[in-house]
């Protein structure tokens, strides 16, 4: 017959064993719960990918999934063919998207390139050129004006057109070279003013005479 001391010792041993078992049970339970949660997340990702692949297969009209199961079941052990088919279908989907993006970029480039004929049609429709606008602005203002002032006036009058100061300055210099405008300097600033009608006529005559003389030189050389 066990003594009270032996009974107390056995109870303490059983209690320690039960506590250790409970601790191991809790640790294993936590581990399995974490694995189950991770597997559920992976399954949710696979479900999303599967839905995307099925929709892409229907869009492409081909058997991109390669015989993938339609019921969403889990493949048996050792059967990795379905996973490989899903990966192959995903690569096909990505290639299709890249081709679509490339085609969209080409269409955008074609649309951008089509703006030049549109500008040419606008010019042919009677819209004044920048040269004409600059020349008219100088004619309307009697006093000399800078390129910045001409640019500001034209931009305010024609907000729908993109008028750059550098282009306006080049146009002014071209008018000066053709005798249709005068250029003056005040300190470090350059100002432009419209040439008189007589000066423009004289410049046109000089240009015409220079052109005729240049054209006549080869004939004279042949005559000599």
C-alpha positions, 0 to 999 in steps of 0.5 A: 500500500502506497504511503501518502508521501509516495502518492504526492510524489506520483501526483507531482510527476503526473502533473509535470508530465501533463504540463509538458504534454500540454506545452508540446501540444500548444506548440504543435497546434500553433505550428499547424495553425500557421502552416494552415494559414499560409496554405490558405493564402497560397490557395487564395493566390492560386485561385486568383491566378486561375480565374485570370488564366481562364479569362485570358484563355477565353479571350485568346480563344485557344487552349492556353491552360492545356487541359487544366482541371475545371473544378478547381480541385487539388492535384494528387501527389506527384502530379506536377503537370498542372502546375507546369501548365499554369506556369506556361499559361501565365507566360503566354498571358504575359507575352500577349500583354507585351504584344498588346502594349507594343501595338498600342505604342505603335498606334500612338506613334502613328497618331503623333506622326499624323499631326504634321499633315494636319498642320499642313492642312491648317496652313493650306486653309489660309491660316497666316504663317508666323512670318506674316504674323511677326511682320504684321505685328511690327507694321502695327507698332511704329516703335521698335520692339524686342523679340520678347514683346513680339512673342508676348503679343502673338501668344496673347492674340493666339493662345491656341498656337505654341509660339516660342521666343527663339522661333520669333527671334529667328523669324525677325532675323530672317525679315531683317536679312530680306530687308523687310525689317530693321534691327537696332541695338540699345545698350545690350538689347536688340529691337526690331521695327518694320521696314517702309514700303519703299525699302521693301520694294528696293530689297525685292528688286535687289534680290531679283537682280541678284538672282538674274545676274547669277542666272546670267553668268553661266550663259555669258561664260558659254558665250565667251 
